[in-house]
Structures are given as structure tokens and as C-alpha cells.
Amino acid sequence: MTTTPAATEHLLQLQQVSFAYSSGQRLILDRLSLNVPRGKVTALMGASGGGKTTVLRLIGGQQRASSGQVLFDGQDVGTMDSAALYATRRRMGMLFQFGALFTDLSVYDNVAFALREHTELDEALIRDIVLMKLDAVGLRGARDLMPAQISGGMARRVALARAIALDPELIMYDEPFAGLDPISLGTAAQLIRQLNDTLGITSVVVSHDLEETFRIADRVVILANGAIAAEGTPDEVRHSQDPLVHQFVHALSQGPVKFHYPAPDVEADFGPRSFSDSRRGGPRQ
């Protein structure tokens, strides 16, 4: 069977995808079309609530699009039955925010978990694979430690070793830099880039860390109001003239994204006298 050029170029395609978490609610994604090229690091960025993590959930089949298609290697994830979805998920790796390790399993057993669940490999081969994956993230010597005995940065690296245990074609990272000190953050960023290039995989990184994400990404997509506000190379996005993108990239408090959530007029809530009194420190006696 021949593969179409589009499927060869892009591992992931979202075509006119709309999504809301319940009927009648505001659309999180509004006819979003997005292509993720194979073998590249694509960063999804934007203000909180812009739909970044929702995109990851749609790709993994945790949520189904209200309309449109979510294509993984040309196949619509939203129309898959359970067997097809589970088979597709085995071609994906996921690094959850803060790692999400099994706290009652050792570092070794955390990485071995997927191999034991989804393959029929014998323990000797599983051992070799686990140690290779741990070595790739610099933690082969920590195999016997428990999650409570390692730092947050190390836990994130163990989670990354677990994510690549089945040699996935795609790895999704949900806020991989959150809560890390500068050394651990730089190490995590370097690993994402290095593993992507060494293993020839495709990476989708959801992050708010501009400096590190722009440093490792081949392509940056800024989501806002359920759609794409800007996309391109990090340098192209950094110099975007779009007001919302400019506000986000330069961390400005003033711009299209307002500090105050929409609310009634202050005097409508407090009354003119109450509001005036509160600014003076309270009502006069």
C-alpha cells in the first residue's frame, strides 16, 4: 500500500478540529488545523487555557473531537475502536507533568512496566532494554532507588526513560520543565532534543518556558482563542507582529490577554459608596 505524500511528511494532522468539554460550553478548539512534521520537535505554546493540553488528549484518544479529524499516520484517532486505539497508543510515548511515576515501584520497575505489559519479552531482554533506556537519560546507576529517593529532575528523567521504553514514533511532553531548577531544566531540554535526533522520533512539547523551548524546537505554534495565532521557526515567532503573540513572547502584562476576568462594573457589585469607602480603608464611624 502506498503512502500519500502528506502522510509521509506529517506524522500528525488536525483538520478543522473543534472541541468543547461539554455541550454548550465555550469551544476550547475552534476549527483548528495543525500539521506536525515527522522527525521534528514541535512546541505548542500560548496562554493558559488555550487548548495545548487538550490537543495532547485528542492525539492520545483520551478525548474525542466534537468535529473534524485527528490523524495519526493518516488514521483518524477519533474513529478508532478500543483495540485500534490501544495499538496506536503503543506507538506513542507520554511524559506527564511532574513525571507521574508509580510511587511503589522502583526506578527499574517503572521503566520495565510498559515492556512487561505490552510485550512478551523475557526478563533478561527486558533488563537490557531498561538499563539502556536509563543509561540514555543518565540514570542507569539509580535503577534500584524508589521515586521518593530521587529528586524532581531525576524523576522527570526516569519518566522520559519510561516514555521511550517501547521505542515510540511520537513522544508528547506536557510541561516537561515545570518546577525544575536551572540545571535540571537545561538537562531535560537537552535530552528532549538529543533523543529526538538520535532516535529519529517526532516530539510535541507543551511548555510555557520560552527560553528553553525556543532553543530546542524546530517549529513553534502559538495557540490562542481555540486557533493558531502564529506558527513558524522560533525566530519567526519571536518577531511576530501579532499583538497577542508579542504580549506572550515578551511576557507583557498589558495586551489582548487581560489581567481581569470579565466581571460586572465595580460599582454594580459594591455600590458607589461601598467602593469609595473601601478605597479609604473602610466606612467612617
Secondary structure, 3 states (H helix, E strand, C coil): CCCCHHHHHEEEEEEEEEECCCCCCCCCEEEEEEEEECCCEEEEECCCCCCHHHHHHHHCCCCCCCEEEEEECCEEHHHCCHHHHHHHHCCEEEECCCCCCCCCCCHHHHHHHHHHHHCCCCHHHHHHHHHHHHHHCCCHHHCCCCHHHCCHHHHHHHHHHHHCCCCCCEEEEECCCCCCCHHHHHHHHHHHHHHHHHHCCEEEEECCCHHHHHHHCCEEEEEECCEEEEEECHHHHHCCCCHHHHHHHCCCCCCCCCCCCCCCCHHHHHCHHHHHHHHHCCCCC
